């Protein structure tokens, strides 16, 4: 996930408290020292780190934990609450008709962000459109057009026009039927009078409902001064932080934005249009501390299921698997749904008890290996007959050898596929005998297993992992 090093370091520090029945002042001092080190490495401002560590230390020493709460869980709660306060609130962004203007310097990722945001709004049932007004950067039009096609959203730009204000005016008219119009503007190496004047002219023409500043996470704590400068020059309603997957300074950027009294709207990580998430402080910090984020997970599952069913020529209902025979076709649909959810490491981080600490123990390439196996399974199933897909039990040695020749995969991989199907079939048969009460008890046990110490329901999302 984003900020891997910071999250791993914080989790390691808190895990040192497991098994302790009470904490001494020395224990608290050691914890605070490690938290300081973790945050400074993430380029969080020294003054902010000192204020945060003082607050954690005083609360851990002075406040009385609720009955039945272990010292580790109590400190975990304090750290969670203080970090949520550190990164601030999420930008208010209603799901309604609106025009959003993006601003930022060269290389901040505005054009990619415009497409990502447009895709995100489309998943919420709105019809977005991108208006590209950057006439300065070579290739800006082509890049924006290509990204809009990937996002499958409406696009307007004019590569032959030099006046960005005219493009904006004509773009508004051309995209009149869109619900959300995202206006991408030009950048500069620095915020100068020319850029301010151009953005102000576009703003007067567009009259956006919101101005969002796009910042590269690699700026770290220096994002504070840039956000303050843009706020003074044009006024900003929120910030999008990009490229969180490529720097260790993301923590500094997140904290710096909050210092400007601004808020964060989106986080970007990765190159595809789907690599964006709405910033939700409680869920984000919950994931960072290894406690999962059930709200984000639920949204991804629902979206992935819709995409899987939309791309299918045949009617496929996953609930049918709980009522009838589980075939390789069903397994393939499950794999497709998982693939539509995004990178496995991100999905794992959202599951209480599976992300965080467990991920820290896996080899760096564990998720890559898993996704490679899934791709191999897909190729193998392409070489199977309809009968074999419907009833894998008919696959013996001679059929296995034929499937290997057709797919180019080794026998070992074919056997892995068949074994995986058998295990999933057995698991589904157990679910078939469960009532709603049994299922609820099982889910509650999984969630409690994620945090330890009786803090059931730790899952992030709107209320946070502690039910506040």
PyMOL commands that set and color helices and strands:
alter all, ss='L'
color gray80, all
select helices_A, chain A and resi 4-15+25-41+46-62+71-87+110-123+140-151+164-174+193-206+217-233+244-246+250-259+281-288+294-310+318-322+328-340+344-349+357-361+366-382+386-390+392-394+397-407+411-432+436-451
alter helices_A, ss='H'
color red, helices_A
select strands_A, chain A and resi 98-103+128-132+154-156+180-184+210-216+238-242+264-268+276-278
alter strands_A, ss='S'
color yellow, strands_A
deselect
rebuild
show_as cartoon
